[in-house]
């Protein structure tokens, strides 16, 4: 049975995975905006990837979900802070059986989408890729083997889960279906928040911050904070999660940076609250001290507020 998939946000994540699905013959429609949307409409989608370049000369792209209509799956891949903004716009894409898959940084997107459209619609999802929009219409994938993890929040291996897994695998995407998708989301947070936060404060790529004892120590202590917060909240984060995350950081290309760091450096609104602030908030609620994350949040907040027009000071 053929699938129809709408991708909300055709950027670094949605452009790559949606493009791979479309390349494999899945009917994919992208919801985008601005210059990127204009390029998709006139030039198609181009992906320059360490896993193999490809181009789609024609793609369906719009800024109006109503032009797409109901689909089988909605993949939400906007910035984490945009999820509450886009959640109410998904209505025209939802049929009786439509599933919504957030591929977001952080651990709050599924709840935010479920509050609007019902938790039963939402799959748990996590992806791993280092990519960015190099120019309108062009996604550049520069690091990490692209991977998507999927899961029902009750651990079932449902029909809708299997169908999406099979479609992604046919598209050449590595897929994992962990028994506990919530723990998987927290383990990604344990990796990406220290990577992005310490990189943004140090203003240096991963090859530098993992090599210097001081910044590597910040990364490791931040990881232990997330591990402690998660475990205190009843999340089944594995005992060796910090060891595995540090080992993975050591495999990344030396010039690699996280999107949090890139956005802050460019003066754009970032996922500071979804990645760093969330640890501080959950830590406070759980009675777990998070001094590294508190420092990272306090140090990066002025730039975040400036990017959002809430604070003015010379660059």
N, C-alpha and C positions, 0 to 999 in steps of 0.2 A: 504494500500500500504506500502510495506516495505521501510525502509530508509537506505541509506548508509551515514555514517558520518565519516569524517576524523578529528582527534584531533591533532593539532599541538602543541606539548608540553605535555607530559604525566606525568607531575609533580603533585604538590599539588592540583591544580585545574583541569587540564585536566585528570589526572589519576583518580580522584574521580568521576567527572561527566561523563567522558567517560566510566569508569568502571560500573557505575550504568546503563547507557544506554545499554551497552553490556550485563550486567546481565539480563536486561529486554528483550533481544532478538534482539536489534538493531544491524545491521552490522556496527561495529566500527573498524576503522584502526587508529593506533597511529603512529605519526611521532615523534621519539625520537632520542637520541644519547648516545654514551658513555656506561658506565657501566649500566645505567638504561635501555638502549635499549637491551643490552646483557641479562640482567635479564628477561626482558619481553619476549624475544625470547625463553629462555631456561626454565624459571620457571613460566611464566605467570604473572598476576597482582594480588597483594594482597592488600586489604584495611582493616586496623584496624580502626573501626569507632565507635563513641559513638552512632551512629544510627544503628549499627549492622555490624559486620565483614562479609566480603565475599572475595572469591578468584575466579579468572578466570584462570583455568589451562592452557588455550591456548588463546592467543590474536594475532591479526595481528599487527605487529610492524616493522617499517622500518625507515631508515634515508633518503629514496628516495621517494618523493611524486609520481614520475612517476610510481612506482611499484603499486600504489593504483589506479590511474586513476580517472576519474570524479566521484564526489559524489553529494549527495543532499545538504549537509551542511558541511562547514569547520568551526570547532571551534578552534579559535586561543587562546591559553592559555600559551604562553611563558611569560617570564618576559617582562614588558612594554618596556624596552630599547631594546629588541630584535625584536620588531614588524617591524621596518623598514628593519631589516636584513632578516626576513623570508618572508615578503610580496612578493618579487619578485619570491619566490620559489613555490608559490601556483598554478601557471599556470596549471600544469598537473592535478590538482584536480578539475578544474572548467569546468563544462559543461554549456550549455546555461542558465539553470535555477538555478545554484548553488548559494546558499546564504552563506555569510561569517559572522560569529558571533564572535566578539572579547569578551572574558571574561578576561578583563585586569583591573589592577588598573590604575587610572588616567583618563583623559578625552580626550586623543589625538589619541587613537588607531584606532577608526573608520575613522577619517580623513586620517590617514597614510595609511590604507588599501585601502580606497576609491581613493586616489591619484594614486595608482598603478593599481587597477582593476575596478575602476568606482564606484562612490558612490551608484549607484542603487543596487549593489550586497550586500551591507553591512547592516546588522541589528545592532541595538543598543543592547548592552548586559552588564549586571553587575551580579556578583555573590557575595554571602556572605558565607564564610566558613573559619574556622581556621584549617589548615592542612599543612602537610609538607612531604617531602620524607624522611622517616626514614632510609632507606637503599635502594640500587638498587632493584626495583621491589615492594617496599612496601610503600604505602601511609598511613600516620597516620592522621586521622581526630579527633581533640581533643576538638573542641569548635564550637559553633554557629550552629543553624539549617541550613543545606545546602539550599540555595535559589538561584534561577536564575531569574533575571528580563529581559524581552525581550520587544523590541518595534521597530516599524518602525519610522524613523525620521520624517515622516509627520503625524504620529499618526494613520495611517490606521491599521485596524485589518485584515491583509492580509492572504491569504491562507497559505503562507509559514510560517508565524508567528504562526498560529493555529496548523499546523502540528508539528512544533518543540515543541510547548507548550505541546501538547498532548503526544508526545513521552517522554518528560521529566517527565510529571506527571505519566505516566505508569511506569516509572523507579523509582518512589517514591520521586522525587525531588519537592520541593515546588517551584511554578512558579508564578511570578507576571507579569502583562502586563500593566505597567503604561501608561497613556495617553501622558506623556512627558518624554521620556527616557533620554533626555539630562539633565533635572533637576535631574533625579534619579542618573545619573552618577556624577553630581556635589555634590549631597548629600552624596554619598559614599566617594568621595574625602574629603568632610568635616569631615567625621569620620576617614578614614584610614590615611590621611596625618598627623594630629596631634597625633594620636595613635602611628604611627610608628616613627615620627620625635622626639617627646618628649621622647619616650621610648629609642630610640637610643642614644640621648644625655645623658639621666639619667642613661642608662645601667641598667634598672630595669624593672620588669614585670608590667603589667597593675594594679595589685592589690596594688602595691606600689605607682605608679605615680598618680593613681586616688584618693588615700587617703591623700597624702601630699598636703597641701594648695598651695604650690609654684608650683609644677608640674601640679596639677589639674588646677591651674590658667593659666598656659601656654597652656594647652590643650584647655581650653575654649576660650582664646583670639585668638588662632590659628583658631578655628572653626569660630569665628566671622569674622576673616579676609577673609576666603574663602567665607562665606556668602556674605560679602560686595562686593568682587570681582565678584562673580557670578551675583549678582543682578545688579551691574553696567554694566556688559556685556550683560544684557538682559536675563539671565538665570532665569527661574521661580522657584528658590529655595524657598521652603516654609518658612513662617515666623517663624515656630516653629522648623526648622531643627536643630538648635544648641541644643535646649532642648531635642529633641528626640535622637540626637546622644550622648549626655552626659548620658541620661538614658540607652541607649544601652550599653555604655561603662561600666556602673555599673553592668551589667548582665554578663560580660565576666568572664571566669575562672581567679582567681587571678594570676595564673602563666602564663597567656597568653602573648604572644609577637607578634608583627607584622613581616611580612617577611622582611620589610625594616631593622628593628632592627637586625633580625637574620643574614641577609646577611652581614651587616656592621660588626657585632661582629665576624663573621667567616672570615672576610677579603675577601669577595666575592663582585664583582660588584653588585650594588643595583639599586633600582628604585628611587634614590634620585631626579633626574631631573624630572621624571614623576610625582612625588608626592609633592615634596617641591619646586623644581625649577620652576615648572609650575605655582605655585601660585605667586611666585615672578615676573615671566615674565608677566603673565596676569595682575597682580596688577599694574606693571609699565605701561603697555599699557593702562590700564583703569584709571590711575591716582589715584589708591587706595593704601594707605600705607599698607605694610605687614611686620612690624618689627619683629614679632615672626618668621615668615617663613624665613626672611632674616637671622636672628640669627641662626636658625636651619640649613639652607643651608650652611652658612659660617662655622659653627662648625663641620659639618659632611663632608664637601668637602675634607679635607685632607685625611681622610680614604677612601673616594670614589676614589680619584685619585691614592692613593697607591694601592688599589685593582685592578685598571685598568693598573698598571704598568707605570703610568704617573708621579709618585712622589715616591721617596725613602726616608725612614727614619726608624730608629730602632723601633721595636714594643714596 
